[in-house]
Amino acid sequence: MASKFPAAESKILSLGREMAAGFAANINVYPDPPVNAEALEGLITTYTNARDALVSVHAHLQQAREAKEEAMQALLGGMKSDLRYAENIVHYDDGKLQLIGWSGRRPASTLHAPGQVRDLISPNRGDGWITLEWKAPVDGGKVVAYRVQRREPGEDAWKRIDTSLETEITVEDQRRGKKFEFCVVAMNKTGDGPISNEITAVL
């Protein structure tokens, strides 16, 4: 079966060298190849020189990348040292820091308690359970979670019965045949928003 011409460069080079040596040693068998042994050796030398030059370029390129990264880190270190100096000497004065393209510290943003939960409804309920849906507040701070509360009619204090990260929840295992009032409160780490509208349901 005929040999398959190699695809890998290393195998092509190996075959080329073997062919050049074979042609040179067997002139009586191959008296006049289109590319004689000497010319083939010349092509091999041209290839290996180009390959070695590319390896050298890659090595220099890697060195250049490393030198660039080292220079960038040195630049960053110098700039940060100067910025700390500038901030301290002008006491973070924004106008003076803008003279060097920098700016003063921005005041920390204040997180406010959420606004009021809107439009609490109960689209579905059953024996000992109730589904509640509502709309997020339109004002106030960012909501982290919602607290679902319940009380019996006439009571002042609300009892926490569940927490939701979404604007809906199904509350289960409630006392059957009992009338309850439900409300929802938006929460974040600053505090609670006002309670939502109340709904009354017998489960």
C-alpha positions in Angstrom: 0.0 0.0 0.0 1.3 3.5 -0.9 2.6 5.7 2.0 0.5 8.6 3.0 2.2 12.0 2.8 2.6 13.4 6.4 0.8 16.4 7.6 2.8 17.3 10.7 5.8 19.6 10.0 8.2 17.5 12.0 7.3 14.4 10.0 7.5 16.3 6.7 11.0 17.4 7.7 12.0 13.9 8.7 10.8 12.5 5.4 12.5 15.3 3.4 15.8 14.5 5.1 15.4 10.8 4.4 14.6 11.5 0.8 17.6 13.8 0.3 19.9 11.2 1.9 18.4 8.4 -0.2 18.6 10.3 -3.5 22.3 11.2 -2.7 23.2 7.6 -1.9 21.3 6.0 -4.8 22.1 8.0 -7.9 22.1 4.9 -10.0 18.5 4.3 -9.0 17.3 7.9 -9.1 19.7 9.6 -11.6 17.7 12.7 -12.3 14.9 13.6 -9.8 13.1 17.0 -10.5 14.6 18.3 -7.2 18.0 16.6 -6.7 19.4 15.8 -3.3 21.5 19.0 -3.1 18.5 21.2 -4.0 16.3 19.3 -1.5 18.9 19.9 1.2 18.9 23.6 0.4 15.1 23.7 0.7 15.3 21.9 4.1 17.9 24.4 5.3 15.8 27.3 4.2 12.8 25.8 6.1 14.8 25.1 9.3 16.3 28.6 9.3 12.8 30.1 8.9 11.5 27.9 11.7 14.3 28.8 14.0 13.8 32.5 13.3 10.1 32.1 14.2 11.1 30.4 17.5 13.4 33.3 18.2 10.7 35.9 17.4 8.3 34.1 19.8 10.9 34.1 22.5 11.6 37.8 22.0 7.8 38.5 21.9 7.4 36.7 25.2 10.2 38.8 26.7 8.6 41.9 25.3 5.3 41.0 26.9 6.9 40.4 30.2 8.8 43.7 30.0 5.6 45.6 29.1 3.7 44.0 32.1 6.6 44.8 34.4 6.7 48.4 33.1 2.9 48.7 33.6 3.0 47.5 37.2 5.8 50.0 37.9 3.7 52.8 36.3 0.6 51.8 38.4 2.7 51.7 41.6 4.1 55.2 40.9 0.7 56.7 40.0 -1.0 55.2 43.0 1.8 56.5 45.3 1.4 60.0 43.8 -2.4 59.9 44.1 -2.2 58.9 47.8 0.2 61.8 48.3 -2.1 64.2 46.4 -5.2 63.1 48.3 -3.5 63.5 51.7 -1.9 66.9 51.0 -5.1 68.5 49.7 -7.3 66.6 52.1 -9.4 65.1 49.2 -10.3 68.5 47.9 -12.1 67.6 44.6 -11.2 70.9 42.8 -7.5 70.6 43.6 -7.5 66.9 42.7 -9.0 67.7 39.3 -5.9 69.7 38.5 -4.1 66.3 38.1 -7.0 64.5 36.4 -8.3 62.9 39.7 -11.3 63.5 41.9 -12.1 63.5 45.6 -13.9 60.8 47.5 -17.6 60.6 46.7 -19.8 60.5 49.8 -21.1 57.1 50.5 -24.6 56.6 49.1 -27.3 56.4 51.8 -29.5 53.3 51.5 -33.1 54.2 52.4 -35.8 51.9 53.7 -38.1 50.6 50.9 -41.4 52.3 50.0 -44.8 50.8 50.5 -45.8 47.5 48.8 -48.7 48.2 46.4 -51.9 46.5 45.3 -51.9 43.4 47.6 -54.4 40.9 46.3 -55.4 37.2 46.9 -56.0 35.6 43.5 -56.6 32.2 45.0 -57.1 30.4 48.3 -58.3 27.1 49.7 -58.5 24.9 52.8 -55.7 26.2 55.0 -53.8 28.1 52.3 -53.8 31.4 50.5 -51.9 32.9 47.5 -50.9 36.5 47.8 -49.6 38.8 45.0 -48.5 42.4 45.1 -46.5 45.0 43.3 -43.1 46.3 44.3 -42.7 49.8 45.8 -42.2 52.6 43.4 -40.0 54.6 45.8 -37.6 54.2 48.6 -34.5 52.0 48.8 -33.8 48.7 47.1 -36.0 45.8 48.3 -34.1 42.8 49.7 -37.1 40.7 50.7 -40.8 40.9 51.6 -42.2 39.9 55.0 -45.7 38.4 55.0 -47.7 39.2 58.1 -51.0 38.1 59.6 -53.3 39.0 62.4 -56.9 38.4 63.6 -59.4 41.2 63.1 -59.3 43.5 66.1 -55.7 42.8 67.0 -53.1 45.5 66.8 -49.9 43.5 66.4 -49.0 41.7 63.2 -47.4 38.3 63.3 -44.7 37.3 60.7 -45.7 34.1 58.9 -43.4 34.0 55.9 -40.8 35.7 53.8 -40.6 36.0 50.0 -37.9 37.2 47.5 -40.6 37.5 44.8 -43.8 39.5 44.6 -46.0 36.5 45.2 -46.3 33.7 47.7 -48.5 30.8 48.7 -48.9 30.6 52.5 -49.8 27.1 53.7 -50.7 25.4 57.0 -53.0 28.2 58.2 -55.8 27.6 60.6 -58.9 26.5 58.8 -62.2 28.3 59.1 -60.5 31.3 60.8 -60.7 34.9 59.6 -57.4 36.6 59.1 -56.0 39.9 57.9 -52.9 39.8 55.7 -50.4 42.4 54.7 -46.9 42.6 53.2 -43.9 44.7 54.1 -40.8 45.4 52.0 -37.5 45.1 53.8 -33.8 45.9 53.4 -30.9 46.3 55.8 -31.8 49.9 56.6 -35.3 49.0 57.7 -38.9 48.3 56.7 -41.3 50.1 54.5 -44.9 50.9 55.4 -47.3 48.0 55.5 -49.3 47.3 52.3 -53.0 47.5 52.0 -54.7 44.8 54.0 -56.8 41.9 52.8 -59.2 39.8 54.8 -59.8 36.1 54.1 -61.3 33.0 55.7 -59.3 29.9 54.8 
